[in-house]
Amino acid sequence: MNTRQLLGGALVAVIAAGGGALANHWLGVSDGSEVAHAAQPVSAQSPVGQLWSAQVTSVDGKPQSLVAFKGHPIVVNFWASWCGPCVEEMPELSQLQRDYAKKGIQFVGLGVDSDKNVQAFLQKVKVAYPIYVTGFGGADLARAFGNTAGGLPYTVVIDAKGDVRSTKLGQIDPQALKQTLDSL
């Protein structure tokens, strides 16, 4: 077990409390700005392959598959109801979903949380994109996409070919995300 694994829970708490830049500095990573990634083939073991085969449920607890999004540009946002920065960025993500729907870009929220917490949250906050529940297994999926800190929110942009175009630990920068989306 390395230092990052030992401190992962503490980092989630620091990031959830709005200390993402501090946590990134502490870990020796960038300031949290979006990171471009080189294209890689989509295999079952690749992060994108894992996403398509992930065990998720609908908000009402029914098993679902994300494979229907394969072949389309998608923005995947890992979040939790207890994560302040996650909740703060949801209205911006909802607006971007509305703005980019005509371009065929789909936003998806993956709740690293319990069905009960996600259901209660969505009773209070309306979101313009589908939300699925991954439970705490979603943290492993986010790690496959490079979220070694295990922090939330974590956003991944995947193009129609299945290439990861960017990842972002912490709240999104709407302008940076728009630049990425405009390049799809």
N, C-alpha and C positions, 0 to 999 in steps of 0.2 A: 504494500500500500504506500503510495507516495504522498507528499505533503498536500498536493491539490485534492486528492481523494479524502484525506483526513479533514481538510478544511472546507470541503464542498458544502456542507450544511451551513457553515458560518458564512460562506460566500453568498449563498442564496439569500440568507438573511440580510447581508450587507447590500446586495443588489436590490432586493425587494424594498429596502428602506431608502432607496434612491442613491446608494453609494456605488453604482456601477463603475464610474470612472476610477474610484479609489480601489475597488476590487481588481479592475483591469490593470491598474498601475502595480498593485501588489503582486499580481500574477506575471507581470512583465509582458502583457499583451498590449495591443494597440488601444487607442482611446475609445474603442467601442464603435468606431465608424464602420461602415459597411466594407466587407472584404470581398473582392472578386476572386473567383476560383476558376481554375482551368477545367475545361470540359473533360469528362471521363465517361467511359461506356457504362450503361445501366445494366448491371447484373443483379442477381438476387441478393448478393452480398453487399452491393453498393448501398450507400445511404438512401438513394432514391428507390432502389429495389426493395429495401427494407420498409420504406414508407408505403409502397404499394401493397405490401403483404402484411402491414401492421394490423394488430388486433385492436380495433377501436369499437366504440359503441356510440349509438345516437344518444342524445340527451335523455331519452326515455328508456335507455338501457338495452336497446336492441343491437345485436352485432352488426357491424357495418364494414365495408371495404372502401379504401380510398382509390382503388384501381380505376374507378370511373374517371378520375382526374388525369390519368395517364394520357400523354399526347397533347396536353393543353398546358399553357403557362399557369403556374400556381404559386401563390404566396402562402406559406405555411407559418402560422404564428403559434409557438408553444407558449402557454400562459397558465395561470392558476388564479382562482377567485381570491385567494389571500395575498396576491402579489400586487401591491399598489401601483407600480409602474405599468404592469400588464393592463390593469383596469383603466388607467389614465390614457393609454394609447388606443383603446378600443374605438372611441368615436372617430379618431383619425383613420384607423384601418377601415371602419365602416364607410367613411366618406370616400376613401380611395377605392374600395370595392365598387361603390356606385359609379365613380368616375371612370374606372377601367373595365367595367363589365362589358361595355360595347366593343372593347378591344379583345374580348374573349379571355381576360385574365380573371381567374377565380381565387379568392382569398378563402382560407380554411383555418379555423382555430382548433388547436389540439389541447384540450384541457388536461394538464398534468395534475389531476385532482380527482375527487370522487364524483360519481353521478349525482349524489345528493347535493353537494356543494355547487356543482355547475348548474343544476336545475334551479336551485334557490337564487343563484346569481342572475341567471337569464330571466327570472321573473321580474327582476328589478331593472335590468339593463338590456335594452334591445340592441341586437347586433345584426348587421346587414349581410352576414355571410354565415355559412354552416359551421356549427361547432360540434366537435366530436370529443369523446372522453377517452383518454389513453391510460388514465390512472398514473401511477408513478413509473410505469414502463415507458411512458413518453420521455422521461429524462434520459433513458438509454438511447432512444431514437434520436433525440436532440444531440447527444454526445457523438453519435455516428456522423452527424453533420458538422462536427467540429466544436461543439459546445463543451469543451473540456472542463470549464469552470462549473458546469451544471446550473448556471443561473437562468433566471427568467426575467423578462420575456426574451425569447429567442426567435428570430424571424429568418426564414429561408426562402429565397426566390429561385424557382426552378423553371426553366424554359420548356417549350413544347417538345424539344428533343430529349428532355430528361437531364439536362446539364444544370448543375447548381451555378447560378449566376451571381448570387451574393448571400452572405449571412450577416446577421447583426445580433449581438448580445446587448441587451438593454433596450430602452425605448427606441422606437424608430425615429429617424430624421425624415419627415415627410418629403422634403426636397430631394434628398439622396435616394429615397425609395422611388420617387417619381422618375428620376434619371434612369435608374435601373429598369423600371417598367417600360419607359419610353424606348429603351433599346431592344426590347423583346420583339 
